[in-house]
Amino acid sequence: MKLFVTGVEGYIGCLLAPLLQARGHEVTGFDTGYYRDGWLFSDRALVPGFPRTINGDIREVQPSKLHGVDAVVHLAELSNDPLGENVPELTYAINHRASVRLAELAKAAGVRRFVYTSSCSVYGVADGAEPMTERSPLNPQTAYGRCKTLVERDVAALASPGFSPTFLRNATAYGASPRMRFDIVLNNLCGLAATTGKIAMTSDGTPWRPLVHVLDICEAIACVLEAPQENVHGEIFNVGHDADNYQIREIAQIVAQVYPGCEVSFGPSGGDNRSYRVDFTKIHRQLPGFRCTWDARKGARQLHDVFERIGMDAATFSARPFTRLKQLRYLSTSGQIDERFFWRY
């Protein structure tokens, strides 16, 4: 297939694009380049090559870029809850309106498939003890989560026999990537353990989060692209595995087991009230070839090994390119992007 993949220079995208190329697909990448400063490590097994990439803003994608494309995989958005709350009006412009526009352009250009990476954060605060399925009520708590629900709604309305959107509600990602992120929970706790020998939680660690390894997300995307159309047309899939629903304190304890002697402490109940467990039965039943091959312990060990290899230190862990909010604030305060997050130069 000829694929147009947005966000190829991000945490997921830099792993996804080479994986898709290795499976025989022709990939054109698209990325604004906000996080190009960050490259934590090199590993030819993970990233054997990189596709031709167009540098541009998702709000300004030209229709001509989509001509002859079989499928669009859309990753490129402002990528987490703290960032979304920092600039909510831009979150809606980029994450909602630009994403829907991209889908509209793709449909008009004759693109047959559109894979959208949504998030389990749409569940927000779960009402009750039962894990959330794809049919559960949505209760997003942030601009980021609300935009995901809006994109799902508006792009689903575009579905037709010739245009098949699929929505992947990813659990919270973790795992090693050259374009590393330390602003997501397991990666952050591993970084703290490696550089300080302590995991000092600012909350009581009771909220629930489902986790999924970044490479399992990539595998889910590849399986959707390669599945029969009737399996994925207009479908929503929670991406993860039932066994990887954890309370935050359990994630901290898993990390501490990988870093012997690491001290773990907890604080009071925090201001972030998101808490949900998720049911992943559907994706394992309905998506041919998909299965999760990672769990939190294996992922923590992977990060431990990478950190050992590169000599991870506190300066690297706290470096701005590896935390989305820090990097965008830097680009803004240094005048490289304007108030609407367009490049000035």
ROTOR-292968 format. One record per residue (C-alpha): residue number from 0; y, z, x; residue in one letter. Coordinates in Angstrom, 2 decimals. Example, Ala and Ser with C-alpha at 12.3 -4.5 7.8 and 13.67 -1.06 7.14 Angstrom:
(0 (-4.50 7.80 12.30) a)
(1 (-1.06 7.14 13.67) s)
This chain:
(0 (0.00 0.00 0.00) m)
(1 (3.61 -0.50 0.98) k)
(2 (5.19 2.94 0.74) l)
(3 (8.78 4.15 0.72) f)
(4 (8.81 7.83 1.76) v)
(5 (11.98 9.90 1.61) t)
(6 (12.46 12.94 3.81) g)
(7 (10.21 11.71 6.62) v)
(8 (12.08 13.75 9.22) e)
(9 (11.52 17.01 7.39) g)
(10 (8.91 19.76 7.57) y)
(11 (6.38 17.95 5.37) i)
(12 (7.52 14.37 5.92) g)
(13 (7.01 14.26 9.68) c)
(14 (3.33 15.10 9.10) l)
(15 (2.89 13.02 5.95) l)
(16 (4.13 9.68 7.27) a)
(17 (1.70 9.50 10.21) p)
(18 (-1.17 10.63 7.97) l)
(19 (-0.43 7.83 5.51) l)
(20 (-0.20 5.28 8.32) q)
(21 (-3.54 6.47 9.69) a)
(22 (-5.05 5.80 6.24) r)
(23 (-3.93 2.19 6.46) g)
(24 (-0.71 2.27 4.47) h)
(25 (2.53 0.58 5.54) e)
(26 (5.25 3.22 5.56) v)
(27 (9.01 2.84 5.54) t)
(28 (10.75 6.17 5.99) g)
(29 (14.13 7.25 4.65) f)
(30 (16.01 10.34 5.82) d)
(31 (19.57 11.59 6.08) t)
(32 (18.91 13.27 9.44) g)
(33 (20.25 16.73 8.68) y)
(34 (17.40 18.42 10.57) y)
(35 (16.94 15.97 13.42) r)
(36 (18.10 18.61 15.92) d)
(37 (14.89 20.59 15.42) g)
(38 (11.61 19.70 17.14) w)
(39 (9.47 22.73 17.92) l)
(40 (6.49 21.13 19.66) f)
(41 (4.69 17.84 20.22) s)
(42 (1.09 17.22 19.22) d)
(43 (-0.31 13.69 19.13) r)
(44 (-3.19 14.83 16.94) a)
(45 (-0.73 15.88 14.23) l)
(46 (1.92 13.19 14.79) v)
(47 (0.31 10.18 16.51) p)
(48 (3.19 7.87 15.62) g)
(49 (6.24 7.56 13.43) f)
(50 (7.22 4.90 10.90) p)
(51 (10.28 2.70 10.85) r)
(52 (12.93 4.95 9.33) t)
(53 (16.14 4.09 7.53) i)
(54 (18.93 6.60 8.06) n)
(55 (20.74 7.15 4.78) g)
(56 (21.67 9.49 1.95) d)
(57 (19.36 9.67 -1.05) i)
(58 (22.43 9.45 -3.31) r)
(59 (23.18 6.00 -1.91) e)
(60 (19.78 4.28 -1.74) v)
(61 (20.28 0.55 -2.25) q)
(62 (17.96 -1.23 -4.73) p)
(63 (17.10 -3.82 -2.07) s)
(64 (15.30 -1.14 -0.04) k)
(65 (12.69 -0.86 -2.81) l)
(66 (11.84 -4.54 -3.24) h)
(67 (8.17 -5.20 -2.51) g)
(68 (7.33 -1.48 -2.45) v)
(69 (4.12 -0.35 -4.19) d)
(70 (4.88 3.38 -4.33) a)
(71 (7.70 5.82 -3.63) v)
(72 (6.97 9.32 -2.34) v)
(73 (10.04 11.48 -2.84) h)
(74 (10.44 14.56 -0.63) l)
(75 (14.14 14.44 0.26) a)
(76 (16.06 17.21 -1.47) e)
(77 (17.93 20.37 -0.53) l)
(78 (14.83 22.30 0.10) s)
(79 (14.76 25.94 -0.92) n)
(80 (16.16 28.60 -3.21) d)
(81 (18.75 30.31 -0.94) p)
(82 (20.17 26.91 0.00) l)
(83 (20.33 25.81 -3.61) g)
(84 (22.17 28.95 -4.66) e)
(85 (24.64 28.52 -1.78) n)
(86 (25.91 25.22 -3.18) v)
(87 (24.50 24.88 -6.72) p)
(88 (26.75 21.95 -7.72) e)
(89 (25.46 19.92 -4.76) l)
(90 (21.91 20.94 -5.54) t)
(91 (22.24 19.33 -8.97) y)
(92 (23.88 16.20 -7.54) a)
(93 (21.23 15.68 -4.87) i)
(94 (18.06 17.25 -6.24) n)
(95 (18.43 16.24 -9.88) h)
(96 (20.72 13.27 -10.38) r)
(97 (19.92 11.43 -7.15) a)
(98 (16.18 11.95 -7.66) s)
(99 (16.29 10.53 -11.18) v)
(100 (18.42 7.61 -9.98) r)
(101 (15.83 6.86 -7.28) l)
(102 (13.08 6.75 -9.90) a)
(103 (15.16 4.46 -12.10) e)
(104 (15.80 2.10 -9.19) l)
(105 (12.11 2.15 -8.29) a)
(106 (11.07 1.24 -11.82) k)
(107 (13.65 -1.57 -11.99) a)
(108 (12.39 -2.92 -8.66) a)
(109 (8.79 -3.11 -9.92) g)
(110 (7.48 -0.13 -7.96) v)
(111 (4.30 0.94 -9.72) r)
(112 (3.94 4.56 -8.58) r)
(113 (6.37 7.40 -8.00) f)
(114 (5.12 10.67 -6.47) v)
(115 (7.55 13.55 -6.82) y)
(116 (7.12 16.78 -4.88) t)
(117 (8.03 19.50 -7.34) s)
(118 (7.38 23.22 -6.83) s)
(119 (5.59 26.20 -8.32) c)
(120 (9.00 27.88 -8.25) s)
(121 (9.51 26.33 -11.70) v)
(122 (7.38 29.22 -13.03) y)
(123 (9.95 31.75 -11.78) g)
(124 (8.98 35.07 -13.30) v)
(125 (5.60 34.90 -15.01) a)
(126 (5.32 36.52 -18.41) d)
(127 (1.96 38.26 -18.33) g)
(128 (-0.91 38.62 -15.92) a)
(129 (-2.58 35.23 -16.39) e)
(130 (-2.14 32.61 -13.63) p)
(131 (0.22 29.80 -14.54) m)
(132 (-1.29 26.43 -15.43) t)
(133 (0.48 23.10 -15.71) e)
(134 (0.92 23.84 -19.45) r)
(135 (2.46 27.29 -18.97) s)
(136 (6.08 27.95 -19.98) p)
(137 (8.61 27.32 -17.24) l)
(138 (11.07 30.01 -16.22) n)
(139 (12.99 28.85 -13.11) p)
(140 (15.31 31.46 -11.63) q)
(141 (17.41 29.34 -9.26) t)
(142 (19.31 26.04 -9.10) a)
(143 (16.49 24.68 -6.94) y)
(144 (13.84 25.54 -9.52) g)
(145 (15.93 24.35 -12.45) r)
(146 (16.49 20.99 -10.77) c)
(147 (12.76 20.57 -10.32) k)
(148 (12.22 21.05 -14.06) t)
(149 (14.99 18.57 -14.88) l)
(150 (13.57 15.91 -12.58) v)
(151 (10.10 16.35 -14.05) e)
(152 (11.53 15.95 -17.56) r)
(153 (13.73 12.94 -16.85) d)
(154 (11.35 11.01 -14.61) v)
(155 (8.43 11.61 -17.00) a)
(156 (10.50 9.85 -19.66) a)
(157 (10.49 6.71 -17.48) l)
(158 (6.69 6.40 -17.51) a)
(159 (5.35 3.07 -18.74) s)
(160 (2.24 0.94 -18.18) p)
(161 (3.90 -0.52 -15.10) g)
(162 (5.46 2.70 -13.76) f)
(163 (3.33 5.80 -13.11) s)
(164 (5.11 8.97 -12.02) p)
(165 (3.09 11.95 -10.78) t)
(166 (4.47 15.44 -10.23) f)
(167 (3.06 17.76 -7.56) l)
(168 (4.04 21.39 -8.05) r)
(169 (3.44 22.64 -4.53) n)
(170 (2.80 26.29 -3.86) a)
(171 (4.91 27.86 -1.10) t)
(172 (4.19 25.87 2.04) a)
(173 (3.18 27.26 5.41) y)
(174 (1.72 26.03 8.68) g)
(175 (2.72 24.35 11.91) a)
(176 (4.94 21.27 11.88) s)
(177 (7.06 19.82 14.69) p)
(178 (10.02 19.95 12.27) r)
(179 (9.35 23.62 11.78) m)
(180 (10.74 25.84 9.05) r)
(181 (11.06 29.59 9.55) f)
(182 (12.70 30.20 6.18) d)
(183 (9.42 30.23 4.23) i)
(184 (7.40 33.37 3.96) v)
(185 (4.25 33.05 6.09) l)
(186 (6.00 31.07 8.83) n)
(187 (8.80 33.62 8.89) n)
(188 (6.45 36.60 9.14) l)
(189 (4.47 34.93 11.94) c)
(190 (7.70 34.27 13.83) g)
(191 (8.77 37.90 13.45) l)
(192 (5.39 39.16 14.62) a)
(193 (5.35 36.84 17.63) a)
(194 (8.88 37.61 18.80) t)
(195 (9.42 41.26 17.82) t)
(196 (5.97 42.78 17.34) g)
(197 (7.21 44.03 13.97) k)
(198 (7.26 42.85 10.38) i)
(199 (10.06 44.82 8.73) a)
(200 (10.03 43.79 5.07) m)
(201 (13.30 44.16 3.19) t)
(202 (11.41 44.43 -0.12) s)
(203 (8.40 46.34 -1.36) d)
(204 (6.21 43.23 -1.03) g)
(205 (4.80 43.44 -4.55) t)
(206 (5.83 39.98 -5.90) p)
(207 (3.11 37.35 -6.12) w)
(208 (3.32 33.98 -4.36) r)
(209 (0.80 31.15 -4.16) p)
(210 (0.56 29.52 -0.73) l)
(211 (-0.56 26.09 0.45) v)
(212 (-0.80 24.63 3.93) h)
(213 (1.54 21.76 4.71) v)
(214 (-1.39 19.51 5.62) l)
(215 (-3.04 20.21 2.26) d)
(216 (0.20 19.09 0.59) i)
(217 (0.03 15.87 2.61) c)
(218 (-3.58 15.38 1.55) e)
(219 (-2.68 15.85 -2.12) a)
(220 (0.03 13.19 -1.85) i)
(221 (-2.36 10.75 -0.17) a)
(222 (-5.02 11.37 -2.82) c)
(223 (-2.54 10.73 -5.64) v)
(224 (-1.50 7.43 -4.07) l)
(225 (-5.13 6.34 -3.71) e)
(226 (-6.42 7.62 -7.06) a)
(227 (-7.09 5.37 -10.07) p)
(228 (-3.92 5.08 -12.11) q)
(229 (-5.47 6.71 -15.17) e)
(230 (-6.14 9.89 -13.17) n)
(231 (-2.50 10.42 -12.19) v)
(232 (-0.29 8.58 -14.68) h)
(233 (2.37 11.01 -15.89) g)
(234 (0.32 13.97 -14.67) e)
(235 (1.48 17.28 -13.26) i)
(236 (-0.69 19.02 -10.67) f)
(237 (-0.30 22.49 -9.21) n)
(238 (-1.06 22.03 -5.50) v)
(239 (-2.95 24.83 -3.81) g)
(240 (-6.12 26.89 -4.19) h)
(241 (-6.84 29.84 -6.46) d)
(242 (-7.85 32.06 -3.54) a)
(243 (-4.41 31.64 -1.97) d)
(244 (-2.46 33.66 -4.53) n)
(245 (-1.11 36.67 -2.64) y)
(246 (1.29 39.53 -2.99) q)
(247 (3.91 39.32 -0.23) i)
(248 (2.59 42.55 1.29) r)
(249 (-0.88 40.96 1.57) e)
(250 (0.61 38.01 3.48) i)
(251 (2.29 40.47 5.86) a)
(252 (-1.00 42.25 6.43) q)
(253 (-2.82 38.96 7.14) i)
(254 (-0.20 38.10 9.74) v)
(255 (-0.50 41.56 11.28) a)
(256 (-4.25 41.05 11.68) q)
(257 (-3.60 37.91 13.72) v)
(258 (-1.08 39.83 15.88) y)
(259 (-2.88 43.07 16.83) p)
(260 (-0.52 46.00 17.25) g)
(261 (2.14 44.47 15.04) c)
(262 (3.93 47.10 12.94) e)
(263 (4.40 46.42 9.24) v)
(264 (6.93 48.26 7.09) s)
(265 (8.23 47.75 3.56) f)
(266 (11.53 48.41 1.85) g)
(267 (12.67 48.97 -1.74) p)
(268 (12.20 46.53 -4.57) s)
(269 (14.34 43.50 -3.72) g)
(270 (16.80 41.41 -5.69) g)
(271 (14.52 38.36 -5.76) d)
(272 (12.51 38.85 -8.94) n)
(273 (10.38 35.69 -8.70) r)
(274 (6.72 36.56 -9.06) s)
(275 (3.90 34.36 -10.28) y)
(276 (0.26 33.53 -9.72) r)
(277 (-0.91 29.97 -10.24) v)
(278 (-4.09 28.30 -11.49) d)
(279 (-5.12 25.29 -9.38) f)
(280 (-8.18 24.24 -11.35) t)
(281 (-6.77 20.93 -12.56) k)
(282 (-6.06 19.28 -9.21) i)
(283 (-9.53 20.08 -7.87) h)
(284 (-11.15 18.80 -11.04) r)
(285 (-9.09 15.69 -11.72) q)
(286 (-7.80 14.33 -8.37) l)
(287 (-10.58 12.43 -6.58) p)
(288 (-11.20 13.52 -3.00) g)
(289 (-8.77 16.43 -2.94) f)
(290 (-9.64 19.85 -1.63) r)
(291 (-7.76 22.49 0.33) c)
(292 (-9.10 22.96 3.84) t)
(293 (-6.74 25.76 4.91) w)
(294 (-6.11 29.36 3.92) d)
(295 (-3.46 31.87 4.96) a)
(296 (-5.56 33.43 7.74) r)
(297 (-6.40 30.07 9.27) k)
(298 (-2.75 29.05 9.00) g)
(299 (-1.54 32.24 10.67) a)
(300 (-3.99 31.65 13.52) r)
(301 (-2.73 28.06 13.87) q)
(302 (0.83 29.30 14.19) l)
(303 (-0.25 31.99 16.66) h)
(304 (-1.86 29.34 18.87) d)
(305 (1.17 27.05 18.72) v)
(306 (3.53 29.92 19.55) f)
(307 (1.36 30.92 22.50) e)
(308 (1.34 27.35 23.79) r)
(309 (5.09 26.86 23.66) i)
(310 (6.08 30.40 24.68) g)
(311 (7.84 31.21 21.43) m)
(312 (10.84 33.48 21.95) d)
(313 (13.43 35.13 19.73) a)
(314 (16.10 32.52 20.48) a)
(315 (13.84 29.70 19.35) t)
(316 (12.74 31.58 16.25) f)
(317 (16.34 32.18 15.18) s)
(318 (17.63 28.73 16.20) a)
(319 (19.61 27.05 13.42) r)
(320 (17.58 23.78 13.14) p)
(321 (14.55 25.73 11.92) f)
(322 (16.34 27.42 9.01) t)
(323 (17.74 25.00 6.45) r)
(324 (20.73 27.08 5.37) l)
(325 (21.81 27.78 8.96) k)
(326 (21.63 24.12 9.91) q)
(327 (23.64 22.85 6.95) l)
(328 (26.26 25.55 7.42) r)
(329 (26.55 24.49 11.06) y)
(330 (26.94 20.81 10.16) l)
(331 (29.60 21.78 7.63) s)
(332 (31.61 24.21 9.78) t)
(333 (31.49 21.82 12.75) s)
(334 (32.91 19.05 10.57) g)
(335 (29.93 16.74 10.87) q)
(336 (29.34 16.67 7.10) i)
(337 (32.01 16.90 4.43) d)
(338 (32.21 19.19 1.39) e)
(339 (29.79 16.93 -0.49) r)
(340 (27.33 16.90 2.44) f)
(341 (28.00 13.29 3.38) f)
(342 (28.14 12.53 7.10) w)
(343 (31.72 12.13 8.37) r)
(344 (30.77 10.00 11.37) y)
